[in-house]
């Protein structure tokens, strides 16, 4: 059973994306994209392959700089900030592919606490009392987050010995160790089996509720999107083609055309777009 988590913090500020365009040489990867992630919600960004989802995520986390437009977290302008500066402002992300070290779960989660450390190099190297106290506090918080994400029993286990679904959750837990106000999840259930997908969906739902943060989700599993998201933005060829609640989006003709092409019957198309809802 998960350990008690602190009461949710004050609601995070809105994440506002306004008129964002990204051009790579002659390719317009994002074209005037705008949407708002309301405080404390799960906001999904979906679309067919090549729609611009990963480019959008890379702009939000600072890996790409937009050609035009702005991204703001409350009053803070994130546009053109380096990724580590965006992280310190409260935006953490995971990646499509697992990015972990060969150490234990604890080692990986402590990497996520590094940016929050206040002890200097000398104090840490000399193991001064203040540095030791801080290290113990970070380790205790990392253990709490491991419990919250279902990894408590594996805290001292090498990551390489864990099953695939648990390794993916290690990356999610490490992002949470940054104490973000906005969590960016890039295909968090990619490659998982049905049981692992269900467990991860439960973790995301629990984390959002207990920590009071906002979640931005890129995911191809439409069942997961429809169950978790409060709002959905749909991209196609770098442009926003639809926005609304999951129920509104799944019936939008533009969404059906983006996924299945024109000329497909509405009933058949709706079934195809949401075929994983029951899994």
C-alpha positions as CSV (number, residue, x, y, z in Angstrom):
1,X,0.0,0.0,0.0
2,X,1.3,3.5,-0.8
3,X,2.8,5.6,2.0
4,X,0.9,8.7,2.9
5,X,1.8,11.6,0.7
6,X,1.8,15.3,1.7
7,X,-1.4,17.2,1.2
8,X,-1.6,18.6,-2.4
9,X,0.2,21.9,-2.8
10,X,-1.6,25.0,-4.0
11,X,-2.9,24.6,-7.5
12,X,-0.1,25.0,-10.1
13,X,-0.4,28.0,-12.5
14,X,-1.8,27.4,-16.0
15,X,0.5,26.4,-18.7
16,X,-0.2,28.5,-21.7
17,X,0.9,27.8,-25.3
18,X,0.3,30.6,-27.7
19,X,0.9,30.7,-31.4
20,X,3.8,28.3,-31.3
21,X,5.4,27.5,-34.6
22,X,8.6,25.5,-35.2
23,X,10.4,25.3,-38.6
24,X,13.2,23.0,-39.5
25,X,14.7,24.3,-42.7
26,X,11.8,24.0,-45.1
27,X,9.6,21.9,-42.8
28,X,6.9,23.5,-40.7
29,X,6.7,21.1,-37.8
30,X,4.3,23.2,-35.7
31,X,2.1,25.8,-37.2
32,X,0.5,28.4,-34.8
33,X,-0.3,25.9,-32.1
34,X,-2.2,27.2,-29.0
35,X,-3.8,25.5,-26.0
36,X,-4.0,26.0,-22.2
37,X,-3.4,23.3,-19.6
38,X,-5.7,24.3,-16.8
39,X,-4.3,24.0,-13.3
40,X,-4.5,20.5,-11.8
41,X,-5.8,18.8,-15.0
42,X,-4.7,16.0,-17.2
43,X,-4.3,17.5,-20.7
44,X,-3.6,15.0,-23.6
45,X,-1.9,16.0,-26.9
46,X,-2.7,13.4,-29.5
47,X,-2.5,12.9,-33.3
48,X,-1.3,10.5,-35.9
49,X,2.4,9.8,-36.5
50,X,4.2,12.9,-37.7
51,X,1.5,15.3,-36.3
52,X,4.0,17.3,-34.3
53,X,3.4,15.9,-30.8
54,X,7.1,15.2,-29.9
55,X,8.1,18.6,-31.3
56,X,5.5,20.2,-29.1
57,X,6.8,18.4,-26.0
58,X,10.3,19.4,-26.9
59,X,9.3,23.0,-27.0
60,X,7.5,22.7,-23.6
61,X,10.6,21.2,-22.0
62,X,13.1,23.6,-23.7
63,X,14.8,21.1,-26.0
64,X,13.5,23.0,-29.0
65,X,13.2,26.8,-29.4
66,X,10.1,27.9,-31.3
67,X,10.4,30.0,-34.4
68,X,7.4,32.0,-33.2
69,X,5.0,32.0,-30.2
70,X,5.3,31.8,-26.5
71,X,5.0,29.3,-23.6
72,X,4.2,30.5,-20.1
73,X,3.8,28.9,-16.8
74,X,1.8,31.5,-14.9
75,X,3.8,34.7,-15.1
76,X,7.0,32.9,-16.0
77,X,7.9,32.9,-19.7
78,X,9.5,29.5,-20.6
79,X,10.2,30.3,-24.2
80,X,14.0,30.2,-24.9
81,X,15.0,29.1,-21.5
82,X,17.4,26.2,-21.2
83,X,15.9,22.8,-20.1
84,X,17.5,22.9,-16.7
85,X,16.0,26.4,-16.0
86,X,12.5,25.2,-17.1
87,X,12.9,22.2,-14.7
88,X,13.7,24.5,-11.8
89,X,10.5,26.5,-12.6
90,X,8.5,23.4,-12.0
91,X,8.3,21.5,-15.3
92,X,9.5,17.9,-15.4
93,X,9.3,15.3,-18.2
94,X,9.7,11.7,-19.1
95,X,10.8,10.4,-22.5
96,X,9.4,7.8,-25.0
97,X,12.4,5.5,-24.4
98,X,13.5,4.5,-21.0
99,X,16.4,6.7,-19.7
100,X,17.8,5.2,-16.5
101,X,21.2,4.4,-15.0
102,X,22.4,1.0,-14.0
103,X,22.1,1.8,-10.3
104,X,19.2,1.0,-8.0
105,X,15.8,2.6,-8.0
106,X,17.0,4.8,-5.1
107,X,20.0,5.9,-7.1
108,X,17.9,7.0,-10.0
109,X,15.4,8.8,-7.9
110,X,18.1,10.7,-6.1
111,X,19.3,12.0,-9.4
112,X,16.0,13.7,-9.7
113,X,16.6,15.4,-6.3
114,X,20.0,16.7,-7.4
115,X,18.6,20.0,-8.8
116,X,17.0,20.7,-5.4
117,X,20.2,20.3,-3.4
118,X,21.4,23.3,-1.5
119,X,24.6,21.8,0.0
120,X,27.7,22.8,-1.9
121,X,30.3,20.5,-3.3
122,X,32.7,21.0,-0.4
123,X,30.1,20.4,2.3
124,X,28.9,17.3,0.5
125,X,32.4,15.9,0.0
126,X,33.4,16.6,3.6
127,X,30.1,15.2,4.8
128,X,29.4,18.2,7.0
129,X,26.3,17.8,9.2
130,X,24.2,20.2,7.2
131,X,24.9,18.2,4.0
132,X,24.3,14.9,5.7
133,X,20.9,16.1,7.0
134,X,19.9,17.3,3.6
135,X,20.9,14.0,1.9
136,X,18.8,12.1,4.4
137,X,15.8,14.3,3.8
138,X,16.2,13.9,0.0
139,X,16.5,10.1,0.5
140,X,13.3,10.0,2.6
141,X,11.4,12.0,0.0
142,X,12.6,9.7,-2.7
143,X,11.4,6.8,-0.8
144,X,8.0,8.4,-0.4
145,X,7.7,9.0,-4.1
146,X,8.8,5.4,-4.7
147,X,5.9,4.2,-2.5
148,X,3.5,6.6,-4.2
149,X,4.4,5.1,-7.7
150,X,4.3,1.5,-6.6
151,X,8.1,1.1,-6.4
152,X,8.6,1.0,-2.7
153,X,9.4,-2.7,-2.5
154,X,12.1,-2.2,-5.2
155,X,13.8,0.9,-3.7
156,X,17.1,-0.9,-3.3
157,X,16.8,-3.1,-6.4
158,X,19.0,-2.5,-9.5
159,X,16.8,-1.0,-12.2
160,X,18.2,-3.5,-14.7
161,X,16.5,-6.4,-12.7
162,X,13.0,-4.8,-12.9
163,X,10.4,-5.8,-15.4
164,X,9.7,-3.3,-18.3
165,X,6.7,-1.7,-16.7
166,X,8.5,-1.0,-13.4
167,X,11.4,0.5,-15.3
168,X,9.1,2.9,-17.1
169,X,7.7,3.9,-13.7
170,X,11.2,4.6,-12.4
171,X,11.5,7.3,-15.0
172,X,8.1,8.7,-13.9
173,X,9.1,8.7,-10.3
174,X,12.5,10.4,-11.0
175,X,10.6,13.2,-12.8
176,X,8.4,13.5,-9.7
177,X,11.5,13.8,-7.5
178,X,12.0,17.3,-9.1
179,X,8.8,18.3,-7.2
180,X,7.2,19.6,-10.5
181,X,4.1,21.7,-10.8
182,X,3.6,20.4,-14.4
183,X,4.5,16.8,-15.3
184,X,5.1,16.0,-19.1
185,X,4.6,12.3,-19.8
186,X,5.8,11.2,-23.3
187,X,4.1,7.9,-24.1
188,X,4.2,6.6,-20.5
189,X,2.7,3.2,-21.4
190,X,4.5,2.5,-24.7
191,X,5.5,-1.1,-25.0
192,X,3.6,-2.2,-21.9
193,X,1.2,-5.1,-21.6
194,X,-2.4,-4.6,-20.6
195,X,-1.7,-5.1,-16.8
196,X,1.2,-2.7,-16.9
197,X,-0.8,-0.1,-18.7
198,X,-3.6,-0.3,-16.2
199,X,-1.2,0.0,-13.3
200,X,0.5,3.0,-14.8
201,X,-2.8,4.7,-15.5
202,X,-3.7,4.2,-11.8
203,X,-0.4,5.7,-10.7
204,X,-0.8,8.8,-13.0
205,X,-4.4,9.3,-11.6
206,X,-3.2,8.9,-8.0
207,X,-0.2,11.2,-8.5
208,X,-2.3,14.0,-10.0
209,X,-4.8,13.8,-7.2
210,X,-2.4,13.5,-4.3
211,X,0.2,15.9,-5.4
212,X,-2.1,18.5,-7.0
213,X,0.0,18.9,-10.2
214,X,-1.0,19.3,-13.8
215,X,-0.2,16.5,-16.3
216,X,0.5,16.9,-20.0
217,X,0.2,13.5,-21.8
218,X,1.3,12.4,-25.2
219,X,0.1,8.9,-25.8
220,X,-1.0,6.6,-28.7
221,X,-3.1,4.4,-26.3
222,X,-6.5,6.0,-26.9
223,X,-8.1,4.0,-24.1
224,X,-5.7,5.5,-21.6
225,X,-6.2,9.0,-23.0
226,X,-10.0,8.7,-22.9
227,X,-9.9,7.5,-19.3
228,X,-7.4,9.9,-17.9
229,X,-7.7,13.2,-19.8
230,X,-9.8,16.1,-18.8
231,X,-9.1,17.9,-22.1
232,X,-7.6,16.8,-25.3
233,X,-5.8,18.8,-28.1
234,X,-5.5,17.0,-31.4
235,X,-2.6,17.8,-33.8
236,X,-2.4,16.9,-37.5
237,X,0.4,18.1,-39.8
238,X,1.6,20.5,-37.1
239,X,-1.8,22.3,-36.6
240,X,-4.5,22.0,-34.0
241,X,-7.5,20.4,-35.6
242,X,-9.6,19.8,-32.6
243,X,-9.8,20.6,-28.9
244,X,-12.3,19.6,-26.2
245,X,-13.2,16.9,-23.7
246,X,-12.4,13.3,-24.6
247,X,-16.0,12.6,-25.5
248,X,-16.2,15.7,-27.8
249,X,-12.9,14.9,-29.5
250,X,-13.6,11.2,-30.2
251,X,-16.7,12.3,-32.2
252,X,-15.1,15.2,-34.0
253,X,-15.1,14.7,-37.8
254,X,-11.7,16.4,-38.1
255,X,-10.2,13.9,-35.7
256,X,-11.7,11.0,-37.5
257,X,-10.3,12.3,-40.8
258,X,-6.9,12.8,-39.3
259,X,-6.6,9.3,-38.0
260,X,-8.5,7.4,-40.7
261,X,-8.7,9.6,-43.8
262,X,-11.8,10.9,-45.5
263,X,-14.6,8.8,-46.7
264,X,-14.8,6.6,-43.6
265,X,-18.2,6.1,-42.0
266,X,-18.6,7.9,-38.7
267,X,-19.7,4.9,-36.7
268,X,-16.8,2.8,-38.0
269,X,-14.3,5.6,-37.5
270,X,-15.4,6.4,-33.9
271,X,-15.1,2.7,-33.1
272,X,-11.5,2.6,-34.5
273,X,-10.4,5.8,-32.7
274,X,-11.6,4.4,-29.4
275,X,-11.0,0.7,-29.9
276,X,-8.9,0.4,-26.8
277,X,-11.3,2.1,-24.4
278,X,-12.3,-1.2,-22.9
279,X,-8.8,-2.5,-22.3
